[in-house]
Amino acid sequence: DVYRCNNLIWVCNCQDPDWYPGDDYVDIVGVDVYTLPRQYAPLTDKFTELTEYPGKGKIAALTENGVVPDIDRCLQANVHWSWFCTWNEEYVVKDGTYSPEYTEPEMLRKVYDSDTVLTLEDLPPLRNEMIGE
């Protein structure tokens, strides 16, 4: 009300269903998941838990992850994360260079080259359009 913002999207990082503040306050539900190295599971249990909160039909996001999930396994399990955000640090880069400790290079290529995954290069220049440049 103070700043007259009417285009905000509220993301609730709900590590526990008890943290869910209610449908009136949440547009997207998310969870952080850090698995063992090279465990490329679609995280079906977490996805199902998020989509069964009181406000069924909310968009589900993997708000932080250590290992990149295998996109083919996600699709086979009908797990459609709206986005995933891989934590950098030791999960991708170690001592200033790429580290395959958590996600192998073949898996990174497979996920980021998938037709069902959007990357920064797939998006239009939204910032420039919004500020009129």
N, CA, C and O atoms as CSV, one atom per row, in Angstrom:
chain,resi,resn,atom,element,x,y,z
A,1,ASP,N,N,0.812,-1.202,0.000
A,1,ASP,CA,C,0.000,0.000,0.000
A,1,ASP,C,C,0.857,1.268,0.000
A,1,ASP,O,O,0.543,2.234,-0.695
A,2,VAL,N,N,1.914,1.260,0.764
A,2,VAL,CA,C,2.759,2.445,0.892
A,2,VAL,C,C,3.376,2.829,-0.449
A,2,VAL,O,O,3.393,4.005,-0.814
A,3,TYR,N,N,3.890,1.829,-1.189
A,3,TYR,CA,C,4.574,2.106,-2.444
A,3,TYR,C,C,3.699,1.831,-3.660
A,3,TYR,O,O,4.155,1.949,-4.798
A,4,ARG,N,N,2.458,1.470,-3.424
A,4,ARG,CA,C,1.481,1.184,-4.482
A,4,ARG,C,C,1.966,0.100,-5.449
A,4,ARG,O,O,1.759,0.193,-6.658
A,5,CYS,N,N,2.607,-0.917,-4.900
A,5,CYS,CA,C,3.066,-2.052,-5.702
A,5,CYS,C,C,1.902,-3.029,-5.858
A,5,CYS,O,O,1.293,-3.453,-4.876
A,6,ASN,N,N,1.611,-3.370,-7.092
A,6,ASN,CA,C,0.509,-4.309,-7.325
A,6,ASN,C,C,0.932,-5.458,-8.251
A,6,ASN,O,O,0.090,-6.189,-8.773
A,7,ASN,N,N,2.219,-5.599,-8.441
A,7,ASN,CA,C,2.688,-6.643,-9.348
A,7,ASN,C,C,3.739,-7.536,-8.688
A,7,ASN,O,O,4.638,-8.041,-9.359
A,8,LEU,N,N,3.626,-7.727,-7.385
A,8,LEU,CA,C,4.576,-8.555,-6.659
A,8,LEU,C,C,4.139,-10.006,-6.659
A,8,LEU,O,O,2.946,-10.310,-6.637
A,9,ILE,N,N,5.108,-10.889,-6.685
A,9,ILE,CA,C,4.857,-12.313,-6.552
A,9,ILE,C,C,5.518,-12.740,-5.254
A,9,ILE,O,O,6.712,-12.516,-5.054
A,10,TRP,N,N,4.743,-13.354,-4.375
A,10,TRP,CA,C,5.252,-13.760,-3.073
A,10,TRP,C,C,5.627,-15.235,-3.097
A,10,TRP,O,O,4.804,-16.100,-3.395
A,11,VAL,N,N,6.896,-15.503,-2.774
A,11,VAL,CA,C,7.411,-16.868,-2.713
A,11,VAL,C,C,7.635,-17.223,-1.254
A,11,VAL,O,O,8.334,-16.518,-0.526
A,12,CYS,N,N,7.032,-18.325,-0.840
A,12,CYS,CA,C,7.222,-18.810,0.522
A,12,CYS,C,C,8.158,-20.012,0.463
A,12,CYS,O,O,7.824,-21.040,-0.126
A,13,ASN,N,N,9.318,-19.878,1.069
A,13,ASN,CA,C,10.230,-21.003,1.180
A,13,ASN,C,C,9.761,-21.800,2.390
A,13,ASN,O,O,10.051,-21.445,3.532
A,14,CYS,N,N,9.044,-22.864,2.128
A,14,CYS,CA,C,8.345,-23.615,3.179
A,14,CYS,C,C,9.060,-24.920,3.487
A,14,CYS,O,O,8.651,-25.983,3.022
A,15,GLN,N,N,10.111,-24.841,4.259
A,15,GLN,CA,C,10.826,-26.046,4.651
A,15,GLN,C,C,9.935,-26.957,5.498
A,15,GLN,O,O,10.180,-28.159,5.596
A,16,ASP,N,N,8.925,-26.389,6.091
A,16,ASP,CA,C,7.997,-27.134,6.943
A,16,ASP,C,C,6.591,-26.624,6.637
A,16,ASP,O,O,6.385,-25.412,6.579
A,17,PRO,N,N,5.613,-27.517,6.438
A,17,PRO,CA,C,4.244,-27.064,6.140
A,17,PRO,C,C,3.682,-26.109,7.192
A,17,PRO,O,O,2.812,-25.294,6.887
A,18,ASP,N,N,4.171,-26.204,8.420
A,18,ASP,CA,C,3.689,-25.301,9.476
A,18,ASP,C,C,4.117,-23.858,9.229
A,18,ASP,O,O,3.557,-22.938,9.826
A,19,TRP,N,N,5.082,-23.651,8.375
A,19,TRP,CA,C,5.549,-22.302,8.066
A,19,TRP,C,C,4.646,-21.605,7.055
A,19,TRP,O,O,4.752,-20.394,6.862
A,20,TYR,N,N,3.768,-22.350,6.416
A,20,TYR,CA,C,2.925,-21.784,5.352
A,20,TYR,C,C,1.959,-20.752,5.938
A,20,TYR,O,O,1.126,-21.101,6.774
A,21,PRO,N,N,2.056,-19.493,5.516
A,21,PRO,CA,C,1.228,-18.445,6.118
A,21,PRO,C,C,-0.207,-18.393,5.584
A,21,PRO,O,O,-1.056,-17.726,6.175
A,22,GLY,N,N,-0.485,-19.074,4.499
A,22,GLY,CA,C,-1.842,-19.080,3.951
A,22,GLY,C,C,-1.896,-18.615,2.518
A,22,GLY,O,O,-1.014,-17.901,2.041
A,23,ASP,N,N,-2.951,-19.032,1.838
A,23,ASP,CA,C,-3.111,-18.748,0.416
A,23,ASP,C,C,-3.148,-17.263,0.082
A,23,ASP,O,O,-2.713,-16.860,-0.997
A,24,ASP,N,N,-3.655,-16.459,0.985
A,24,ASP,CA,C,-3.758,-15.027,0.712
A,24,ASP,C,C,-2.394,-14.344,0.639
A,24,ASP,O,O,-2.278,-13.232,0.125
A,25,TYR,N,N,-1.364,-15.013,1.153
A,25,TYR,CA,C,-0.053,-14.401,1.234
A,25,TYR,C,C,0.989,-15.039,0.324
A,25,TYR,O,O,2.118,-14.554,0.248
A,26,VAL,N,N,0.632,-16.108,-0.360
A,26,VAL,CA,C,1.623,-16.883,-1.107
A,26,VAL,C,C,1.167,-17.128,-2.540
A,26,VAL,O,O,0.026,-17.526,-2.776
A,27,ASP,N,N,2.062,-16.889,-3.495
A,27,ASP,CA,C,1.804,-17.219,-4.894
A,27,ASP,C,C,2.552,-18.480,-5.303
A,27,ASP,O,O,2.039,-19.304,-6.060
A,28,ILE,N,N,3.777,-18.618,-4.789
A,28,ILE,CA,C,4.640,-19.747,-5.143
A,28,ILE,C,C,5.194,-20.341,-3.856
A,28,ILE,O,O,5.613,-19.616,-2.954
A,29,VAL,N,N,5.191,-21.677,-3.782
A,29,VAL,CA,C,5.802,-22.354,-2.636
A,29,VAL,C,C,7.118,-22.968,-3.079
A,29,VAL,O,O,7.236,-23.483,-4.191
A,30,GLY,N,N,8.097,-22.907,-2.201
A,30,GLY,CA,C,9.401,-23.439,-2.546
A,30,GLY,C,C,10.038,-24.176,-1.393
A,30,GLY,O,O,9.590,-24.098,-0.249
A,31,VAL,N,N,11.095,-24.893,-1.722
A,31,VAL,CA,C,11.818,-25.660,-0.716
A,31,VAL,C,C,13.286,-25.732,-1.125
A,31,VAL,O,O,13.613,-25.716,-2.311
A,32,ASP,N,N,14.162,-25.811,-0.129
A,32,ASP,CA,C,15.588,-25.983,-0.366
A,32,ASP,C,C,15.923,-27.448,-0.111
A,32,ASP,O,O,15.532,-28.008,0.913
A,33,VAL,N,N,16.648,-28.068,-1.042
A,33,VAL,CA,C,17.018,-29.478,-0.889
A,33,VAL,C,C,18.483,-29.658,-1.272
A,33,VAL,O,O,18.907,-29.300,-2.371
A,34,TYR,N,N,19.233,-30.215,-0.348
A,34,TYR,CA,C,20.639,-30.525,-0.580
A,34,TYR,C,C,20.822,-32.024,-0.362
A,34,TYR,O,O,20.766,-32.506,0.769
A,35,THR,N,N,21.041,-32.752,-1.449
A,35,THR,CA,C,21.199,-34.196,-1.375
A,35,THR,C,C,22.680,-34.571,-1.378
A,35,THR,O,O,23.556,-33.708,-1.442
A,36,LEU,N,N,22.932,-35.843,-1.308
A,36,LEU,CA,C,24.297,-36.334,-1.441
A,36,LEU,C,C,24.793,-36.066,-2.860
A,36,LEU,O,O,23.986,-35.913,-3.776
A,37,PRO,N,N,26.097,-36.007,-3.049
A,37,PRO,CA,C,26.633,-35.774,-4.392
A,37,PRO,C,C,26.092,-36.766,-5.421
A,37,PRO,O,O,25.969,-37.963,-5.160
A,38,ARG,N,N,25.773,-36.223,-6.603
A,38,ARG,CA,C,25.359,-37.005,-7.770
A,38,ARG,C,C,24.075,-37.809,-7.555
A,38,ARG,O,O,23.859,-38.832,-8.205
A,39,GLN,N,N,23.247,-37.350,-6.660
A,39,GLN,CA,C,21.926,-37.951,-6.457
A,39,GLN,C,C,20.935,-37.102,-7.251
A,39,GLN,O,O,20.490,-36.056,-6.778
A,40,TYR,N,N,20.595,-37.549,-8.441
A,40,TYR,CA,C,19.840,-36.740,-9.401
A,40,TYR,C,C,18.335,-36.979,-9.342
A,40,TYR,O,O,17.645,-36.827,-10.350
A,41,ALA,N,N,17.834,-37.341,-8.199
A,41,ALA,CA,C,16.412,-37.649,-8.041
A,41,ALA,C,C,15.545,-36.435,-8.358
A,41,ALA,O,O,15.984,-35.299,-8.180
A,42,PRO,N,N,14.305,-36.665,-8.830
A,42,PRO,CA,C,13.396,-35.557,-9.113
A,42,PRO,C,C,12.828,-34.913,-7.849
A,42,PRO,O,O,12.171,-33.875,-7.924
A,43,LEU,N,N,13.076,-35.523,-6.690
A,43,LEU,CA,C,12.592,-35.011,-5.407
A,43,LEU,C,C,11.067,-35.005,-5.358
A,43,LEU,O,O,10.442,-34.029,-4.945
A,44,THR,N,N,10.495,-36.111,-5.786
A,44,THR,CA,C,9.046,-36.271,-5.895
A,44,THR,C,C,8.338,-36.018,-4.573
A,44,THR,O,O,7.306,-35.346,-4.552
A,45,ASP,N,N,8.867,-36.540,-3.463
A,45,ASP,CA,C,8.214,-36.362,-2.163
A,45,ASP,C,C,8.100,-34.888,-1.795
A,45,ASP,O,O,7.055,-34.438,-1.325
A,46,LYS,N,N,9.174,-34.143,-2.012
A,46,LYS,CA,C,9.152,-32.708,-1.689
A,46,LYS,C,C,8.179,-31.964,-2.598
A,46,LYS,O,O,7.434,-31.096,-2.144
A,47,PHE,N,N,8.191,-32.308,-3.878
A,47,PHE,CA,C,7.289,-31.659,-4.832
A,47,PHE,C,C,5.827,-31.928,-4.444
A,47,PHE,O,O,5.003,-31.013,-4.422
A,48,THR,N,N,5.524,-33.177,-4.143
A,48,THR,CA,C,4.154,-33.552,-3.761
A,48,THR,C,C,3.738,-32.834,-2.484
A,48,THR,O,O,2.616,-32.338,-2.385
A,49,GLU,N,N,4.631,-32.778,-1.518
A,49,GLU,CA,C,4.335,-32.085,-0.267
A,49,GLU,C,C,3.989,-30.615,-0.521
A,49,GLU,O,O,3.025,-30.091,0.036
A,50,LEU,N,N,4.775,-29.968,-1.357
A,50,LEU,CA,C,4.520,-28.549,-1.650
A,50,LEU,C,C,3.194,-28.336,-2.365
A,50,LEU,O,O,2.467,-27.387,-2.074
A,51,THR,N,N,2.887,-29.218,-3.295
A,51,THR,CA,C,1.663,-29.016,-4.081
A,51,THR,C,C,0.416,-29.465,-3.347
A,51,THR,O,O,-0.693,-29.315,-3.860
A,52,GLU,N,N,0.582,-30.020,-2.141
A,52,GLU,CA,C,-0.583,-30.432,-1.353
A,52,GLU,C,C,-0.823,-29.538,-0.148
A,52,GLU,O,O,-1.600,-29.904,0.734
A,53,TYR,N,N,-0.186,-28.388,-0.086
A,53,TYR,CA,C,-0.477,-27.436,0.984
A,53,TYR,C,C,-1.932,-27.019,0.859
A,53,TYR,O,O,-2.585,-27.337,-0.135
A,54,PRO,N,N,-2.446,-26.312,1.853
A,54,PRO,CA,C,-3.869,-25.916,1.796
A,54,PRO,C,C,-4.289,-25.270,0.488
A,54,PRO,O,O,-5.417,-25.469,0.037
A,55,GLY,N,N,-3.405,-24.504,-0.127
A,55,GLY,CA,C,-3.731,-23.854,-1.389
A,55,GLY,C,C,-3.284,-24.691,-2.563
A,55,GLY,O,O,-2.367,-24.301,-3.285
A,56,LYS,N,N,-3.904,-25.818,-2.767
A,56,LYS,CA,C,-3.514,-26.676,-3.882
A,56,LYS,C,C,-3.503,-25.868,-5.171
A,56,LYS,O,O,-4.305,-24.955,-5.362
A,57,GLY,N,N,-2.593,-26.220,-6.031
A,57,GLY,CA,C,-2.491,-25.515,-7.298
A,57,GLY,C,C,-1.455,-24.412,-7.287
A,57,GLY,O,O,-1.286,-23.717,-8.290
A,58,LYS,N,N,-0.755,-24.233,-6.172
A,58,LYS,CA,C,0.313,-23.240,-6.140
A,58,LYS,C,C,1.483,-23.733,-6.986
A,58,LYS,O,O,1.711,-24.937,-7.105
A,59,ILE,N,N,2.203,-22.813,-7.557
A,59,ILE,CA,C,3.407,-23.131,-8.317
A,59,ILE,C,C,4.475,-23.584,-7.319
A,59,ILE,O,O,4.629,-22.984,-6.255
A,60,ALA,N,N,5.216,-24.651,-7.668
A,60,ALA,CA,C,6.257,-25.188,-6.780
A,60,ALA,C,C,7.634,-24.924,-7.378
A,60,ALA,O,O,7.859,-25.127,-8.571
A,61,ALA,N,N,8.548,-24.469,-6.528
A,61,ALA,CA,C,9.905,-24.165,-6.966
A,61,ALA,C,C,10.922,-24.863,-6.074
A,61,ALA,O,O,10.709,-25.036,-4.874
A,62,LEU,N,N,12.009,-25.252,-6.676
A,62,LEU,CA,C,13.154,-25.775,-5.941
A,62,LEU,C,C,14.042,-24.558,-5.705
A,62,LEU,O,O,14.965,-24.286,-6.472
A,63,THR,N,N,13.742,-23.828,-4.620
A,63,THR,CA,C,14.331,-22.512,-4.410
A,63,THR,C,C,15.834,-22.538,-4.187
A,63,THR,O,O,16.522,-21.569,-4.511
A,64,GLU,N,N,16.352,-23.624,-3.643
A,64,GLU,CA,C,17.795,-23.834,-3.563
A,64,GLU,C,C,18.047,-25.328,-3.675
A,64,GLU,O,O,17.293,-26.138,-3.135
A,65,ASN,N,N,19.102,-25.682,-4.372
A,65,ASN,CA,C,19.495,-27.087,-4.457
A,65,ASN,C,C,20.998,-27.172,-4.584
A,65,ASN,O,O,21.662,-26.241,-5.041
A,66,GLY,N,N,21.522,-28.320,-4.166
A,66,GLY,CA,C,22.951,-28.564,-4.301
A,66,GLY,C,C,23.247,-29.311,-5.587
A,66,GLY,O,O,24.121,-28.911,-6.356
A,67,VAL,N,N,22.519,-30.399,-5.825
A,67,VAL,CA,C,22.689,-31.226,-7.010
A,67,VAL,C,C,21.610,-30.839,-8.022
A,67,VAL,O,O,20.445,-30.681,-7.657
A,68,VAL,N,N,21.988,-30.688,-9.275
A,68,VAL,CA,C,21.010,-30.386,-10.323
A,68,VAL,C,C,20.145,-31.624,-10.557
A,68,VAL,O,O,20.681,-32.708,-10.788
A,69,PRO,N,N,18.819,-31.486,-10.502
A,69,PRO,CA,C,17.968,-32.660,-10.718
A,69,PRO,C,C,17.967,-33.091,-12.190
A,69,PRO,O,O,18.030,-32.257,-13.093
A,70,ASP,N,N,17.894,-34.390,-12.408
A,70,ASP,CA,C,17.842,-34.944,-13.763
A,70,ASP,C,C,16.483,-34.592,-14.377
A,70,ASP,O,O,15.445,-35.057,-13.905
A,71,ILE,N,N,16.494,-33.779,-15.417
A,71,ILE,CA,C,15.250,-33.291,-16.016
A,71,ILE,C,C,14.404,-34.428,-16.581
A,71,ILE,O,O,13.177,-34.376,-16.502
A,72,ASP,N,N,15.029,-35.441,-17.141
A,72,ASP,CA,C,14.262,-36.568,-17.677
A,72,ASP,C,C,13.544,-37.325,-16.565
A,72,ASP,O,O,12.391,-37.724,-16.727
A,73,ARG,N,N,14.216,-37.520,-15.446
A,73,ARG,CA,C,13.579,-38.190,-14.306
A,73,ARG,C,C,12.455,-37.338,-13.726
A,73,ARG,O,O,11.446,-37.876,-13.268
A,74,CYS,N,N,12.616,-36.033,-13.740
A,74,CYS,CA,C,11.544,-35.136,-13.276
A,74,CYS,C,C,10.308,-35.292,-14.167
A,74,CYS,O,O,9.188,-35.425,-13.674
A,75,LEU,N,N,10.523,-35.276,-15.463
A,75,LEU,CA,C,9.402,-35.394,-16.398
A,75,LEU,C,C,8.725,-36.759,-16.280
A,75,LEU,O,O,7.497,-36.848,-16.318
A,76,GLN,N,N,9.515,-37.815,-16.137
A,76,GLN,CA,C,8.943,-39.159,-15.992
A,76,GLN,C,C,8.102,-39.273,-14.724
A,76,GLN,O,O,7.098,-39.985,-14.708
A,77,ALA,N,N,8.503,-38.580,-13.666
A,77,ALA,CA,C,7.786,-38.630,-12.388
A,77,ALA,C,C,6.686,-37.583,-12.299
A,77,ALA,O,O,6.026,-37.466,-11.267
A,78,ASN,N,N,6.479,-36.814,-13.376
A,78,ASN,CA,C,5.489,-35.739,-13.397
A,78,ASN,C,C,5.783,-34.681,-12.320
A,78,ASN,O,O,4.875,-34.139,-11.689
A,79,VAL,N,N,7.062,-34.414,-12.137
A,79,VAL,CA,C,7.525,-33.397,-11.200
A,79,VAL,C,C,7.982,-32.202,-12.030
A,79,VAL,O,O,9.014,-32.252,-12.700
A,80,HIS,N,N,7.206,-31.142,-11.975
A,80,HIS,CA,C,7.470,-29.965,-12.813
A,80,HIS,C,C,7.849,-28.776,-11.933
A,80,HIS,O,O,7.022,-27.918,-11.623
A,81,TRP,N,N,9.112,-28.750,-11.542
A,81,TRP,CA,C,9.601,-27.591,-10.787
A,81,TRP,C,C,9.543,-26.368,-11.685
A,81,TRP,O,O,9.988,-26.414,-12.832
A,82,SER,N,N,9.000,-25.281,-11.174
A,82,SER,CA,C,8.930,-24.064,-11.988
A,82,SER,C,C,10.327,-23.495,-12.214
A,82,SER,O,O,10.607,-22.918,-13.265
A,83,TRP,N,N,11.196,-23.659,-11.231
A,83,TRP,CA,C,12.592,-23.307,-11.401
A,83,TRP,C,C,13.405,-24.063,-10.369
A,83,TRP,O,O,12.875,-24.581,-9.386
A,84,PHE,N,N,14.701,-24.112,-10.614
A,84,PHE,CA,C,15.637,-24.602,-9.607
A,84,PHE,C,C,16.787,-23.622,-9.576
A,84,PHE,O,O,17.154,-23.035,-10.593
A,85,CYS,N,N,17.346,-23.456,-8.402
A,85,CYS,CA,C,18.439,-22.501,-8.220
A,85,CYS,C,C,19.583,-23.221,-7.518
A,85,CYS,O,O,19.583,-23.384,-6.298
A,86,THR,N,N,20.540,-23.642,-8.304
A,86,THR,CA,C,21.660,-24.401,-7.763
A,86,THR,C,C,22.597,-23.475,-7.000
A,86,THR,O,O,23.068,-22.462,-7.516
A,87,TRP,N,N,22.850,-23.859,-5.757
A,87,TRP,CA,C,23.747,-23.082,-4.917
A,87,TRP,C,C,25.151,-23.203,-5.484
A,87,TRP,O,O,25.586,-24.304,-5.823
A,88,ASN,N,N,25.845,-22.125,-5.588
A,88,ASN,CA,C,27.164,-22.101,-6.212
A,88,ASN,C,C,28.187,-22.759,-5.295
A,88,ASN,O,O,28.221,-23.985,-5.188
A,89,GLU,N,N,28.992,-21.988,-4.654
A,89,GLU,CA,C,29.999,-22.474,-3.729
A,89,GLU,C,C,30.512,-23.858,-4.099
A,89,GLU,O,O,30.847,-24.100,-5.259
A,90,GLU,N,N,30.578,-24.775,-3.129
A,90,GLU,CA,C,31.159,-26.094,-3.392
A,90,GLU,C,C,30.292,-26.981,-4.272
A,90,GLU,O,O,30.757,-28.026,-4.726
A,91,TYR,N,N,29.060,-26.601,-4.522
A,91,TYR,CA,C,28.172,-27.429,-5.334
A,91,TYR,C,C,28.450,-27.310,-6.828
A,91,TYR,O,O,28.090,-28.196,-7.604
A,92,VAL,N,N,29.083,-26.227,-7.225
A,92,VAL,CA,C,29.410,-26.040,-8.636
A,92,VAL,C,C,30.868,-25.613,-8.809
A,92,VAL,O,O,31.556,-26.092,-9.711
A,93,VAL,N,N,31.328,-24.729,-7.959
A,93,VAL,CA,C,32.677,-24.187,-8.090
A,93,VAL,C,C,33.453,-24.432,-6.807
A,93,VAL,O,O,32.966,-24.179,-5.706
A,94,LYS,N,N,34.656,-24.925,-6.973
A,94,LYS,CA,C,35.538,-25.133,-5.819
A,94,LYS,C,C,36.901,-24.557,-6.162
A,94,LYS,O,O,37.470,-24.858,-7.212
A,95,ASP,N,N,37.417,-23.730,-5.273
A,95,ASP,CA,C,38.725,-23.086,-5.487
A,95,ASP,C,C,38.774,-22.329,-6.811
A,95,ASP,O,O,39.797,-22.335,-7.495
A,96,GLY,N,N,37.674,-21.682,-7.171
A,96,GLY,CA,C,37.632,-20.833,-8.351
A,96,GLY,C,C,37.429,-21.537,-9.673
A,96,GLY,O,O,37.488,-20.894,-10.721
A,97,THR,N,N,37.194,-22.830,-9.660
A,97,THR,CA,C,36.994,-23.556,-10.915
A,97,THR,C,C,35.841,-24.547,-10.763
A,97,THR,O,O,35.499,-24.951,-9.652
A,98,TYR,N,N,35.248,-24.932,-11.892
A,98,TYR,CA,C,34.134,-25.887,-11.876
A,98,TYR,C,C,34.543,-27.170,-11.168
A,98,TYR,O,O,35.649,-27.675,-11.361
A,99,SER,N,N,33.637,-27.691,-10.348
A,99,SER,CA,C,33.875,-28.939,-9.643
A,99,SER,C,C,32.769,-29.932,-9.965
A,99,SER,O,O,31.594,-29.615,-9.776
A,100,PRO,N,N,33.112,-31.131,-10.448
A,100,PRO,CA,C,32.099,-32.150,-10.743
A,100,PRO,C,C,31.703,-32.969,-9.520
A,100,PRO,O,O,31.034,-33.994,-9.659
A,101,GLU,N,N,32.097,-32.542,-8.336
A,101,GLU,CA,C,31.846,-33.331,-7.124
A,101,GLU,C,C,30.360,-33.611,-6.911
A,101,GLU,O,O,30.001,-34.737,-6.567
A,102,TYR,N,N,29.494,-32.628,-7.103
A,102,TYR,CA,C,28.070,-32.810,-6.855
A,102,TYR,C,C,27.275,-33.109,-8.116
A,102,TYR,O,O,26.384,-33.959,-8.097
A,103,THR,N,N,27.581,-32.430,-9.198
A,103,THR,CA,C,26.880,-32.653,-10.460
A,103,THR,C,C,27.913,-32.832,-11.572
A,103,THR,O,O,28.729,-31.946,-11.826
A,104,GLU,N,N,27.865,-33.971,-12.218
A,104,GLU,CA,C,28.810,-34.266,-13.291
A,104,GLU,C,C,28.556,-33.356,-14.499
A,104,GLU,O,O,27.425,-32.925,-14.721
A,105,PRO,N,N,29.594,-33.067,-15.273
A,105,PRO,CA,C,29.424,-32.171,-16.429
A,105,PRO,C,C,28.394,-32.688,-17.437
A,105,PRO,O,O,27.685,-31.892,-18.052
A,106,GLU,N,N,28.303,-34.005,-17.613
A,106,GLU,CA,C,27.318,-34.565,-18.545
A,106,GLU,C,C,25.895,-34.239,-18.099
A,106,GLU,O,O,25.025,-33.965,-18.925
A,107,MET,N,N,25.667,-34.270,-16.782
A,107,MET,CA,C,24.330,-33.961,-16.263
A,107,MET,C,C,24.023,-32.473,-16.431
A,107,MET,O,O,22.907,-32.104,-16.798
A,108,LEU,N,N,25.005,-31.626,-16.163
A,108,LEU,CA,C,24.783,-30.189,-16.371
A,108,LEU,C,C,24.406,-29.906,-17.820
A,108,LEU,O,O,23.455,-29.172,-18.090
A,109,ARG,N,N,25.149,-30.487,-18.741
A,109,ARG,CA,C,24.845,-30.282,-20.166
A,109,ARG,C,C,23.457,-30.803,-20.508
A,109,ARG,O,O,22.692,-30.130,-21.198
A,110,LYS,N,N,23.134,-31.987,-20.032
A,110,LYS,CA,C,21.833,-32.593,-20.314
A,110,LYS,C,C,20.694,-31.698,-19.832
A,110,LYS,O,O,19.733,-31.464,-20.564
A,111,VAL,N,N,20.803,-31.203,-18.613
A,111,VAL,CA,C,19.736,-30.376,-18.047
A,111,VAL,C,C,19.638,-29.042,-18.769
A,111,VAL,O,O,18.553,-28.648,-19.197
A,112,TYR,N,N,20.749,-28.347,-18.908
A,112,TYR,CA,C,20.707,-27.017,-19.503
A,112,TYR,C,C,20.470,-27.029,-21.011
A,112,TYR,O,O,20.052,-26.020,-21.579
A,113,ASP,N,N,20.730,-28.153,-21.659
A,113,ASP,CA,C,20.444,-28.273,-23.092
A,113,ASP,C,C,19.045,-28.804,-23.374
A,113,ASP,O,O,18.632,-28.862,-24.532
A,114,SER,N,N,18.317,-29.188,-22.345
A,114,SER,CA,C,16.979,-29.750,-22.527
A,114,SER,C,C,16.015,-28.709,-23.106
A,114,SER,O,O,16.068,-27.532,-22.749
A,115,ASP,N,N,15.149,-29.154,-23.990
A,115,ASP,CA,C,14.129,-28.264,-24.561
A,115,ASP,C,C,13.105,-27.820,-23.523
A,115,ASP,O,O,12.370,-26.858,-23.750
A,116,THR,N,N,13.050,-28.515,-22.380
A,116,THR,CA,C,12.070,-28.179,-21.353
A,116,THR,C,C,12.632,-27.274,-20.260
A,116,THR,O,O,11.922,-26.930,-19.315
A,117,VAL,N,N,13.893,-26.889,-20.381
A,117,VAL,CA,C,14.528,-26.011,-19.402
A,117,VAL,C,C,14.846,-24.681,-20.067
A,117,VAL,O,O,15.493,-24.639,-21.114
A,118,LEU,N,N,14.389,-23.598,-19.455
A,118,LEU,CA,C,14.710,-22.263,-19.937
A,118,LEU,C,C,15.944,-21.758,-19.202
A,118,LEU,O,O,16.078,-21.936,-17.991
A,119,THR,N,N,16.835,-21.130,-19.943
A,119,THR,CA,C,18.002,-20.512,-19.343
A,119,THR,C,C,17.960,-19.016,-19.651
A,119,THR,O,O,17.086,-18.553,-20.382
A,120,LEU,N,N,18.879,-18.288,-19.106
A,120,LEU,CA,C,18.918,-16.838,-19.304
A,120,LEU,C,C,18.907,-16.473,-20.788
A,120,LEU,O,O,18.270,-15.499,-21.191
A,121,GLU,N,N,19.603,-17.247,-21.582
A,121,GLU,CA,C,19.676,-16.970,-23.013
A,121,GLU,C,C,18.325,-17.124,-23.716
A,121,GLU,O,O,18.125,-16.573,-24.799
A,122,ASP,N,N,17.396,-17.870,-23.105
A,122,ASP,CA,C,16.073,-18.090,-23.693
A,122,ASP,C,C,15.091,-16.959,-23.398
A,122,ASP,O,O,14.028,-16.887,-24.015
A,123,LEU,N,N,15.431,-16.096,-22.480
A,123,LEU,CA,C,14.511,-15.037,-22.059
A,123,LEU,C,C,14.729,-13.758,-22.859
A,123,LEU,O,O,15.850,-13.455,-23.268
A,124,PRO,N,N,13.656,-13.015,-23.078
A,124,PRO,CA,C,13.808,-11.718,-23.745
A,124,PRO,C,C,14.455,-10.724,-22.777
A,124,PRO,O,O,14.505,-10.990,-21.576
A,125,PRO,N,N,14.940,-9.615,-23.259
A,125,PRO,CA,C,15.575,-8.614,-22.387
A,125,PRO,C,C,14.513,-7.834,-21.604
A,125,PRO,O,O,14.233,-6.676,-21.912
A,126,LEU,N,N,13.939,-8.465,-20.614
A,126,LEU,CA,C,12.835,-7.860,-19.869
A,126,LEU,C,C,13.227,-6.575,-19.154
A,126,LEU,O,O,12.430,-5.638,-19.104
A,127,ARG,N,N,14.392,-6.507,-18.617
A,127,ARG,CA,C,14.811,-5.314,-17.878
A,127,ARG,C,C,14.818,-4.098,-18.796
A,127,ARG,O,O,14.306,-3.043,-18.421
A,128,ASN,N,N,15.383,-4.225,-19.975
A,128,ASN,CA,C,15.444,-3.098,-20.888
A,128,ASN,C,C,14.054,-2.639,-21.302
A,128,ASN,O,O,13.811,-1.439,-21.430
A,129,GLU,N,N,13.138,-3.583,-21.513
A,129,GLU,CA,C,11.789,-3.208,-21.891
A,129,GLU,C,C,11.072,-2.501,-20.758
A,129,GLU,O,O,10.288,-1.582,-20.990
A,130,MET,N,N,11.341,-2.929,-19.527
A,130,MET,CA,C,10.650,-2.333,-18.393
A,130,MET,C,C,11.106,-0.907,-18.128
A,130,MET,O,O,10.299,-0.070,-17.723
A,131,ILE,N,N,12.370,-0.616,-18.347
A,131,ILE,CA,C,12.864,0.732,-18.046
A,131,ILE,C,C,12.908,1.609,-19.304
A,131,ILE,O,O,13.374,2.747,-19.257
A,132,GLY,N,N,12.426,1.078,-20.406
A,132,GLY,CA,C,12.295,1.869,-21.624
A,132,GLY,C,C,13.575,2.050,-22.407
A,132,GLY,O,O,13.682,2.992,-23.192
A,133,GLU,N,N,14.537,1.190,-22.223
A,133,GLU,CA,C,15.789,1.309,-22.991
A,133,GLU,C,C,15.727,0.495,-24.258
A,133,GLU,O,O,16.689,0.475,-25.026
